[in-house]
């Protein structure tokens, strides 16, 4: 746990709305994190994009169908020019989000109801270093209390800035543009691209790939995520993979931080396996994967065509699990509420400064911070 002092936050005054995800102070002993119907999703959208590259040689006449699958959001137009400067060193920052929308049949997966809303239950900043041979991935816990900037709401109305709200409330307030604006405000980094995937697409993508191999060093059983794995090596199908990346009670301290550690391990397994699935020798499988990948992702408008997505993903093909450094944004448990975490300001700044200058993230940035206690529970087999 970080030894840093609590950063100062402005608290809404009497009669002022606290906004979505507002901080609620608890009393007494630390309680176990609440079970939630909305669970976190693994976001492997950049891997999905990489699959589209594999499909490039076989797409041919199917190009227009695949192109029509894609959904895009014009982030640049929504946010204007008041943003951090673009890097001029050849590096890129990509915000990858997982959406937990219950619409379109998603309510059948893991419970919940179709209430027309969505949240970003998984968020990763992927920093691709100059030369595109290695990357750092920084996960942002959904339960982090942050100051959200003013955003345009999903209904088109202006939403005032909010203090000490959960990070994932930015997406539910103003969709992709508000999520990007919030990440840029928190990190000081310009997001060059945006990728989003929902959990129905994630599950189908894993099934289309034929499953993903992982090894669990201990048993994981969580009835909330419908996961029951013995210790050992497994080939996870889509439903099991979704259960793994959603579980928070089966391992570690039961927090979102432990779940993030499982997600990061699964991403590494997925990234490596995508390279070896043998799609080029199986036209039907290749098409199924490319069709699912393009249906699954929502992108920024610059990536809103198959050609653009293929070109982007082609630049990431040289990055494997061995040259991906995955960390969690430095946080510490909120002493007032066991279900929330606070940004460890000085250590988080080490992370953002390193990425801004295209340098590796120093080990000191994550020393002594909250972790979740699920490291090394899942490894590649």
VOGUZA-770306 format. One record per residue (C-alpha): residue number from 1; residue in one letter; x, y, z. Coordinates in nm, 3 decimals, always signed. Layout:
{r NUM; "A"; {X; Y; Z}}
...
//
This chain:
{r 1; "X"; {+0.000; +0.000; +0.000}}
{r 2; "X"; {+0.135; +0.341; -0.094}}
{r 3; "X"; {+0.275; +0.554; +0.183}}
{r 4; "X"; {+0.183; +0.872; -0.002}}
{r 5; "X"; {-0.057; +1.116; +0.156}}
{r 6; "X"; {-0.412; +1.149; +0.033}}
{r 7; "X"; {-0.437; +1.398; -0.255}}
{r 8; "X"; {-0.670; +1.688; -0.199}}
{r 9; "X"; {-1.007; +1.666; -0.372}}
{r 10; "X"; {-1.287; +1.917; -0.395}}
{r 11; "X"; {-1.602; +1.788; -0.228}}
{r 12; "X"; {-1.946; +1.896; -0.355}}
{r 13; "X"; {-2.104; +2.145; -0.120}}
{r 14; "X"; {-2.448; +2.125; +0.038}}
{r 15; "X"; {-2.718; +2.084; -0.224}}
{r 16; "X"; {-2.469; +2.022; -0.503}}
{r 17; "X"; {-2.512; +1.702; -0.706}}
{r 18; "X"; {-2.239; +1.451; -0.646}}
{r 19; "X"; {-2.267; +1.311; -0.996}}
{r 20; "X"; {-2.258; +0.948; -1.108}}
{r 21; "X"; {-2.020; +0.725; -0.916}}
{r 22; "X"; {-1.982; +0.971; -0.630}}
{r 23; "X"; {-1.772; +0.877; -0.331}}
{r 24; "X"; {-1.962; +0.739; -0.034}}
{r 25; "X"; {-1.770; +0.718; +0.287}}
{r 26; "X"; {-1.799; +0.400; +0.488}}
{r 27; "X"; {-1.739; +0.355; +0.858}}
{r 28; "X"; {-1.592; +0.083; +1.070}}
{r 29; "X"; {-1.386; -0.210; +0.961}}
{r 30; "X"; {-1.299; -0.275; +0.599}}
{r 31; "X"; {-1.580; -0.470; +0.444}}
{r 32; "X"; {-1.558; -0.717; +0.164}}
{r 33; "X"; {-1.615; -0.569; -0.184}}
{r 34; "X"; {-1.979; -0.587; -0.288}}
{r 35; "X"; {-2.092; -0.840; -0.545}}
{r 36; "X"; {-2.201; -0.654; -0.857}}
{r 37; "X"; {-2.418; -0.751; -1.144}}
{r 38; "X"; {-2.207; -0.547; -1.382}}
{r 39; "X"; {-1.873; -0.718; -1.408}}
{r 40; "X"; {-1.548; -0.609; -1.564}}
{r 41; "X"; {-1.462; -0.717; -1.914}}
{r 42; "X"; {-1.131; -0.803; -2.061}}
{r 43; "X"; {-1.047; -0.573; -2.344}}
{r 44; "X"; {-0.833; -0.737; -2.610}}
{r 45; "X"; {-0.940; -0.511; -2.894}}
{r 46; "X"; {-0.589; -0.463; -3.025}}
{r 47; "X"; {-0.561; -0.840; -3.057}}
{r 48; "X"; {-0.889; -0.842; -3.245}}
{r 49; "X"; {-0.742; -0.580; -3.475}}
{r 50; "X"; {-0.437; -0.801; -3.525}}
{r 51; "X"; {-0.667; -1.083; -3.637}}
{r 52; "X"; {-0.806; -0.854; -3.906}}
{r 53; "X"; {-0.453; -0.822; -4.043}}
{r 54; "X"; {-0.432; -1.200; -4.076}}
{r 55; "X"; {-0.757; -1.186; -4.267}}
{r 56; "X"; {-0.626; -0.931; -4.512}}
{r 57; "X"; {-0.501; -1.178; -4.772}}
{r 58; "X"; {-0.832; -1.362; -4.775}}
{r 59; "X"; {-1.076; -1.072; -4.748}}
{r 60; "X"; {-1.090; -0.984; -5.118}}
{r 61; "X"; {-1.450; -0.947; -5.222}}
{r 62; "X"; {-1.557; -0.961; -4.856}}
{r 63; "X"; {-1.389; -0.627; -4.790}}
{r 64; "X"; {-1.708; -0.424; -4.816}}
{r 65; "X"; {-1.897; -0.655; -4.581}}
{r 66; "X"; {-1.622; -0.639; -4.322}}
{r 67; "X"; {-1.596; -0.263; -4.369}}
{r 68; "X"; {-1.968; -0.231; -4.304}}
{r 69; "X"; {-1.929; -0.414; -3.973}}
{r 70; "X"; {-1.716; -0.141; -3.819}}
{r 71; "X"; {-1.849; +0.130; -3.589}}
{r 72; "X"; {-1.646; +0.444; -3.527}}
{r 73; "X"; {-1.659; +0.759; -3.315}}
{r 74; "X"; {-1.511; +1.095; -3.419}}
{r 75; "X"; {-1.314; +1.167; -3.102}}
{r 76; "X"; {-1.119; +1.458; -3.254}}
{r 77; "X"; {-1.432; +1.647; -3.351}}
{r 78; "X"; {-1.593; +1.582; -3.013}}
{r 79; "X"; {-1.296; +1.705; -2.809}}
{r 80; "X"; {-1.163; +1.986; -3.029}}
{r 81; "X"; {-0.812; +2.125; -2.989}}
{r 82; "X"; {-0.789; +2.167; -2.611}}
{r 83; "X"; {-0.598; +1.843; -2.560}}
{r 84; "X"; {-0.242; +1.731; -2.478}}
{r 85; "X"; {+0.007; +1.764; -2.762}}
{r 86; "X"; {+0.063; +1.471; -2.994}}
{r 87; "X"; {+0.398; +1.297; -2.945}}
{r 88; "X"; {+0.651; +1.365; -3.221}}
{r 89; "X"; {+0.878; +1.067; -3.151}}
{r 90; "X"; {+0.687; +0.796; -3.337}}
{r 91; "X"; {+0.522; +0.653; -3.026}}
{r 92; "X"; {+0.146; +0.608; -2.991}}
{r 93; "X"; {-0.106; +0.591; -2.707}}
{r 94; "X"; {-0.422; +0.384; -2.754}}
{r 95; "X"; {-0.709; +0.382; -2.506}}
{r 96; "X"; {-0.868; +0.037; -2.503}}
{r 97; "X"; {-1.203; +0.007; -2.325}}
{r 98; "X"; {-1.436; -0.280; -2.246}}
{r 99; "X"; {-1.804; -0.187; -2.251}}
{r 100; "X"; {-2.052; -0.373; -2.032}}
{r 101; "X"; {-2.365; -0.269; -2.221}}
{r 102; "X"; {-2.657; -0.506; -2.155}}
{r 103; "X"; {-2.828; -0.431; -2.484}}
{r 104; "X"; {-2.827; -0.653; -2.791}}
{r 105; "X"; {-2.858; -0.975; -2.591}}
{r 106; "X"; {-2.564; -0.904; -2.364}}
{r 107; "X"; {-2.796; -0.935; -2.063}}
{r 108; "X"; {-2.787; -1.310; -2.122}}
{r 109; "X"; {-2.418; -1.316; -2.037}}
{r 110; "X"; {-2.357; -1.304; -1.665}}
{r 111; "X"; {-2.690; -1.162; -1.555}}
{r 112; "X"; {-2.808; -0.803; -1.552}}
{r 113; "X"; {-3.083; -0.630; -1.742}}
{r 114; "X"; {-3.103; -0.425; -2.059}}
{r 115; "X"; {-3.141; -0.079; -1.908}}
{r 116; "X"; {-2.995; +0.104; -2.206}}
{r 117; "X"; {-2.677; +0.205; -2.022}}
{r 118; "X"; {-2.314; +0.098; -2.044}}
{r 119; "X"; {-1.997; +0.141; -1.841}}
{r 120; "X"; {-1.629; +0.100; -1.917}}
{r 121; "X"; {-1.547; -0.175; -1.673}}
{r 122; "X"; {-1.200; -0.232; -1.815}}
{r 123; "X"; {-0.962; +0.039; -1.933}}
{r 124; "X"; {-0.606; +0.005; -2.058}}
{r 125; "X"; {-0.369; +0.263; -2.201}}
{r 126; "X"; {-0.146; +0.089; -2.455}}
{r 127; "X"; {+0.174; +0.285; -2.517}}
{r 128; "X"; {+0.353; +0.167; -2.831}}
{r 129; "X"; {+0.714; +0.277; -2.821}}
{r 130; "X"; {+0.904; +0.432; -3.109}}
{r 131; "X"; {+0.986; +0.159; -3.360}}
{r 132; "X"; {+0.672; -0.038; -3.262}}
{r 133; "X"; {+0.868; -0.333; -3.123}}
{r 134; "X"; {+0.756; -0.308; -2.761}}
{r 135; "X"; {+0.471; -0.168; -2.557}}
{r 136; "X"; {+0.370; -0.077; -2.204}}
{r 137; "X"; {+0.011; -0.132; -2.094}}
{r 138; "X"; {-0.131; +0.060; -1.797}}
{r 139; "X"; {-0.463; -0.064; -1.656}}
{r 140; "X"; {-0.684; +0.196; -1.486}}
{r 141; "X"; {-0.900; +0.047; -1.210}}
{r 142; "X"; {-1.269; +0.120; -1.265}}
{r 143; "X"; {-1.311; +0.194; -0.892}}
{r 144; "X"; {-1.052; +0.473; -0.888}}
{r 145; "X"; {-1.185; +0.804; -0.754}}
{r 146; "X"; {-1.089; +1.078; -0.999}}
{r 147; "X"; {-1.186; +1.432; -1.095}}
{r 148; "X"; {-1.381; +1.409; -1.420}}
{r 149; "X"; {-1.363; +1.709; -1.653}}
{r 150; "X"; {-1.666; +1.876; -1.808}}
{r 151; "X"; {-1.812; +1.653; -2.080}}
{r 152; "X"; {-2.091; +1.647; -2.330}}
{r 153; "X"; {-2.340; +1.391; -2.207}}
{r 154; "X"; {-2.477; +1.103; -2.411}}
{r 155; "X"; {-2.800; +1.305; -2.442}}
{r 156; "X"; {-2.614; +1.605; -2.587}}
{r 157; "X"; {-2.632; +1.821; -2.274}}
{r 158; "X"; {-2.325; +1.967; -2.108}}
{r 159; "X"; {-2.227; +1.782; -1.793}}
{r 160; "X"; {-2.028; +1.988; -1.540}}
{r 161; "X"; {-1.699; +1.863; -1.402}}
{r 162; "X"; {-1.736; +1.623; -1.111}}
{r 163; "X"; {-1.504; +1.561; -0.817}}
{r 164; "X"; {-1.418; +1.226; -0.664}}
{r 165; "X"; {-1.628; +1.008; -0.890}}
{r 166; "X"; {-1.551; +0.658; -1.008}}
{r 167; "X"; {-1.338; +0.645; -1.319}}
{r 168; "X"; {-1.586; +0.432; -1.512}}
{r 169; "X"; {-1.859; +0.691; -1.466}}
{r 170; "X"; {-1.696; +0.899; -1.742}}
{r 171; "X"; {-1.808; +0.654; -2.007}}
{r 172; "X"; {-2.162; +0.629; -1.872}}
{r 173; "X"; {-2.177; +1.010; -1.859}}
{r 174; "X"; {-2.053; +1.095; -2.206}}
{r 175; "X"; {-1.951; +0.780; -2.391}}
{r 176; "X"; {-1.620; +0.733; -2.568}}
{r 177; "X"; {-1.536; +1.104; -2.598}}
{r 178; "X"; {-1.579; +1.166; -2.226}}
{r 179; "X"; {-1.376; +0.856; -2.143}}
{r 180; "X"; {-1.090; +0.976; -2.365}}
{r 181; "X"; {-1.109; +1.329; -2.223}}
{r 182; "X"; {-1.098; +1.192; -1.868}}
{r 183; "X"; {-0.799; +0.968; -1.939}}
{r 184; "X"; {-0.614; +1.258; -2.099}}
{r 185; "X"; {-0.694; +1.475; -1.797}}
{r 186; "X"; {-0.573; +1.210; -1.551}}
{r 187; "X"; {-0.256; +1.116; -1.739}}
{r 188; "X"; {-0.160; +1.427; -1.935}}
{r 189; "X"; {-0.109; +1.201; -2.239}}
{r 190; "X"; {-0.272; +1.246; -2.579}}
{r 191; "X"; {-0.470; +0.938; -2.687}}
{r 192; "X"; {-0.393; +0.880; -3.054}}
{r 193; "X"; {-0.653; +0.608; -3.097}}
{r 194; "X"; {-0.955; +0.455; -2.927}}
{r 195; "X"; {-1.071; +0.093; -2.935}}
{r 196; "X"; {-1.370; -0.058; -2.756}}
{r 197; "X"; {-1.515; -0.410; -2.740}}
{r 198; "X"; {-1.823; -0.546; -2.561}}
{r 199; "X"; {-1.824; -0.879; -2.381}}
{r 200; "X"; {-2.052; -1.064; -2.628}}
{r 201; "X"; {-1.800; -0.991; -2.901}}
{r 202; "X"; {-1.513; -1.090; -2.675}}
{r 203; "X"; {-1.671; -1.426; -2.595}}
{r 204; "X"; {-1.742; -1.506; -2.960}}
{r 205; "X"; {-1.394; -1.401; -3.066}}
{r 206; "X"; {-1.235; -1.647; -2.823}}
{r 207; "X"; {-1.463; -1.923; -2.952}}
{r 208; "X"; {-1.378; -1.838; -3.314}}
{r 209; "X"; {-1.008; -1.859; -3.228}}
{r 210; "X"; {-1.058; -2.205; -3.083}}
{r 211; "X"; {-0.994; -2.106; -2.722}}
{r 212; "X"; {-0.693; -1.973; -2.535}}
{r 213; "X"; {-0.446; -2.179; -2.332}}
{r 214; "X"; {-0.366; -2.067; -1.978}}
{r 215; "X"; {-0.230; -2.229; -1.663}}
{r 216; "X"; {-0.377; -2.156; -1.322}}
{r 217; "X"; {-0.145; -2.200; -1.027}}
{r 218; "X"; {-0.439; -2.237; -0.789}}
{r 219; "X"; {-0.806; -2.327; -0.815}}
{r 220; "X"; {-1.042; -2.044; -0.909}}
{r 221; "X"; {-1.408; -2.077; -0.818}}
{r 222; "X"; {-1.646; -1.784; -0.840}}
{r 223; "X"; {-2.021; -1.849; -0.874}}
{r 224; "X"; {-2.077; -1.481; -0.960}}
{r 225; "X"; {-1.876; -1.516; -1.283}}
{r 226; "X"; {-1.973; -1.882; -1.334}}
{r 227; "X"; {-1.609; -1.988; -1.324}}
{r 228; "X"; {-1.482; -2.313; -1.173}}
{r 229; "X"; {-1.124; -2.402; -1.267}}
{r 230; "X"; {-0.894; -2.645; -1.093}}
{r 231; "X"; {-0.525; -2.565; -1.071}}
{r 232; "X"; {-0.355; -2.669; -1.394}}
{r 233; "X"; {-0.352; -2.607; -1.768}}
{r 234; "X"; {-0.675; -2.527; -1.950}}
{r 235; "X"; {-0.793; -2.432; -2.297}}
{r 236; "X"; {-1.058; -2.175; -2.214}}
{r 237; "X"; {-1.358; -2.134; -2.443}}
{r 238; "X"; {-1.531; -1.799; -2.474}}
{r 239; "X"; {-1.760; -1.844; -2.176}}
{r 240; "X"; {-1.475; -1.958; -1.949}}
{r 241; "X"; {-1.249; -1.678; -2.072}}
{r 242; "X"; {-1.520; -1.422; -2.000}}
{r 243; "X"; {-1.565; -1.574; -1.654}}
{r 244; "X"; {-1.191; -1.551; -1.589}}
{r 245; "X"; {-1.160; -1.186; -1.678}}
{r 246; "X"; {-1.478; -1.099; -1.484}}
{r 247; "X"; {-1.396; -1.281; -1.162}}
{r 248; "X"; {-1.304; -1.075; -0.860}}
{r 249; "X"; {-1.405; -1.298; -0.570}}
{r 250; "X"; {-1.227; -1.617; -0.671}}
{r 251; "X"; {-0.869; -1.496; -0.618}}
{r 252; "X"; {-0.657; -1.238; -0.439}}
{r 253; "X"; {-0.819; -0.984; -0.211}}
{r 254; "X"; {-1.152; -0.987; -0.394}}
{r 255; "X"; {-1.098; -0.641; -0.539}}
{r 256; "X"; {-1.094; -0.496; -0.889}}
{r 257; "X"; {-0.714; -0.488; -0.863}}
{r 258; "X"; {-0.689; -0.867; -0.846}}
{r 259; "X"; {-0.920; -0.897; -1.143}}
{r 260; "X"; {-0.695; -0.663; -1.340}}
{r 261; "X"; {-0.399; -0.894; -1.275}}
{r 262; "X"; {-0.594; -1.186; -1.422}}
{r 263; "X"; {-0.692; -0.974; -1.722}}
{r 264; "X"; {-0.333; -0.874; -1.789}}
{r 265; "X"; {-0.216; -1.236; -1.777}}
{r 266; "X"; {-0.495; -1.340; -2.013}}
{r 267; "X"; {-0.411; -1.060; -2.258}}
{r 268; "X"; {-0.054; -1.186; -2.280}}
{r 269; "X"; {-0.176; -1.540; -2.348}}
{r 270; "X"; {-0.417; -1.412; -2.614}}
{r 271; "X"; {-0.160; -1.192; -2.787}}
{r 272; "X"; {+0.081; -1.482; -2.821}}
{r 273; "X"; {-0.184; -1.730; -2.931}}
{r 274; "X"; {-0.326; -1.505; -3.203}}
{r 275; "X"; {+0.005; -1.545; -3.384}}
{r 276; "X"; {-0.027; -1.923; -3.397}}
{r 277; "X"; {-0.391; -1.996; -3.475}}
{r 278; "X"; {-0.327; -2.102; -3.837}}
{r 279; "X"; {-0.599; -1.890; -3.995}}
{r 280; "X"; {-0.441; -1.861; -4.338}}
{r 281; "X"; {-0.488; -2.233; -4.402}}
{r 282; "X"; {-0.853; -2.229; -4.298}}
{r 283; "X"; {-1.059; -1.980; -4.503}}
{r 284; "X"; {-1.382; -2.032; -4.310}}
{r 285; "X"; {-1.216; -1.985; -3.973}}
{r 286; "X"; {-1.029; -1.684; -4.108}}
{r 287; "X"; {-1.353; -1.522; -4.224}}
{r 288; "X"; {-1.537; -1.603; -3.900}}
{r 289; "X"; {-1.261; -1.442; -3.695}}
{r 290; "X"; {-1.235; -1.136; -3.920}}
{r 291; "X"; {-1.614; -1.096; -3.920}}
{r 292; "X"; {-1.631; -1.119; -3.540}}
{r 293; "X"; {-1.333; -0.888; -3.492}}
{r 294; "X"; {-1.479; -0.614; -3.709}}
{r 295; "X"; {-1.823; -0.649; -3.547}}
{r 296; "X"; {-1.670; -0.648; -3.199}}
{r 297; "X"; {-1.465; -0.329; -3.203}}
{r 298; "X"; {-1.569; +0.035; -3.199}}
{r 299; "X"; {-1.284; +0.261; -3.306}}
{r 300; "X"; {-1.199; +0.627; -3.342}}
{r 301; "X"; {-1.282; +0.760; -3.688}}
{r 302; "X"; {-0.919; +0.739; -3.804}}
{r 303; "X"; {-0.942; +0.360; -3.769}}
{r 304; "X"; {-1.297; +0.336; -3.899}}
{r 305; "X"; {-1.224; +0.135; -4.212}}
{r 306; "X"; {-1.081; -0.212; -4.267}}
{r 307; "X"; {-0.783; -0.068; -4.454}}
{r 308; "X"; {-0.701; +0.173; -4.171}}
{r 309; "X"; {-0.750; -0.092; -3.905}}
{r 310; "X"; {-0.534; -0.339; -4.096}}
{r 311; "X"; {-0.257; -0.082; -4.142}}
{r 312; "X"; {-0.269; +0.006; -3.773}}
{r 313; "X"; {-0.269; -0.356; -3.660}}
{r 314; "X"; {+0.011; -0.444; -3.900}}
{r 315; "X"; {+0.231; -0.199; -3.711}}
{r 316; "X"; {+0.168; -0.396; -3.390}}
{r 317; "X"; {+0.247; -0.742; -3.525}}
{r 318; "X"; {+0.601; -0.735; -3.390}}
{r 319; "X"; {+0.484; -0.689; -3.031}}
{r 320; "X"; {+0.446; -1.014; -2.839}}
{r 321; "X"; {+0.389; -1.096; -2.475}}
{r 322; "X"; {+0.762; -1.102; -2.405}}
{r 323; "X"; {+0.799; -0.735; -2.496}}
{r 324; "X"; {+0.480; -0.608; -2.333}}
{r 325; "X"; {+0.518; -0.457; -1.987}}
{r 326; "X"; {+0.181; -0.457; -1.808}}
{r 327; "X"; {+0.120; -0.258; -1.490}}
{r 328; "X"; {-0.171; -0.108; -1.301}}
{r 329; "X"; {-0.190; +0.267; -1.251}}
{r 330; "X"; {-0.041; +0.322; -0.902}}
{r 331; "X"; {-0.323; +0.343; -0.649}}
{r 332; "X"; {-0.383; +0.289; -0.280}}
{r 333; "X"; {-0.691; +0.169; -0.100}}
{r 334; "X"; {-0.930; +0.441; +0.013}}
{r 335; "X"; {-0.929; +0.427; +0.394}}
{r 336; "X"; {-1.287; +0.562; +0.395}}
{r 337; "X"; {-1.434; +0.303; +0.154}}
{r 338; "X"; {-1.300; -0.047; +0.088}}
{r 339; "X"; {-1.465; -0.047; -0.254}}
{r 340; "X"; {-1.266; +0.249; -0.386}}
{r 341; "X"; {-0.903; +0.330; -0.455}}
{r 342; "X"; {-0.718; +0.662; -0.477}}
{r 343; "X"; {-0.450; +0.762; -0.726}}
{r 344; "X"; {-0.103; +0.743; -0.573}}
{r 345; "X"; {-0.013; +1.083; -0.714}}
{r 346; "X"; {+0.368; +1.089; -0.715}}
{r 347; "X"; {+0.406; +0.731; -0.831}}
{r 348; "X"; {+0.140; +0.769; -1.100}}
{r 349; "X"; {+0.330; +1.072; -1.226}}
{r 350; "X"; {+0.639; +0.854; -1.271}}
{r 351; "X"; {+0.433; +0.631; -1.501}}
{r 352; "X"; {+0.289; +0.914; -1.710}}
{r 353; "X"; {+0.624; +1.096; -1.736}}
{r 354; "X"; {+0.794; +0.777; -1.855}}
{r 355; "X"; {+0.537; +0.721; -2.128}}
{r 356; "X"; {+0.536; +1.086; -2.230}}
{r 357; "X"; {+0.911; +1.063; -2.284}}
{r 358; "X"; {+0.885; +0.718; -2.449}}
{r 359; "X"; {+1.085; +0.552; -2.171}}
{r 360; "X"; {+1.025; +0.226; -1.982}}
{r 361; "X"; {+0.812; +0.256; -1.670}}
{r 362; "X"; {+1.047; +0.246; -1.369}}
{r 363; "X"; {+0.995; -0.032; -1.117}}
{r 364; "X"; {+0.986; +0.225; -0.838}}
{r 365; "X"; {+0.656; +0.359; -0.976}}
{r 366; "X"; {+0.462; +0.054; -0.862}}
{r 367; "X"; {+0.657; -0.040; -0.548}}
{r 368; "X"; {+0.449; -0.023; -0.232}}
{r 369; "X"; {+0.119; +0.038; -0.410}}
{r 370; "X"; {-0.202; -0.167; -0.387}}
{r 371; "X"; {-0.186; -0.476; -0.607}}
{r 372; "X"; {-0.484; -0.706; -0.551}}
{r 373; "X"; {-0.285; -1.015; -0.455}}
{r 374; "X"; {-0.357; -1.217; -0.771}}
{r 375; "X"; {-0.019; -1.194; -0.941}}
{r 376; "X"; {+0.107; -1.520; -1.096}}
{r 377; "X"; {-0.229; -1.695; -1.046}}
{r 378; "X"; {-0.267; -1.724; -1.425}}
{r 379; "X"; {+0.027; -1.787; -1.658}}
{r 380; "X"; {+0.063; -1.884; -2.023}}
{r 381; "X"; {+0.088; -2.258; -2.073}}
//
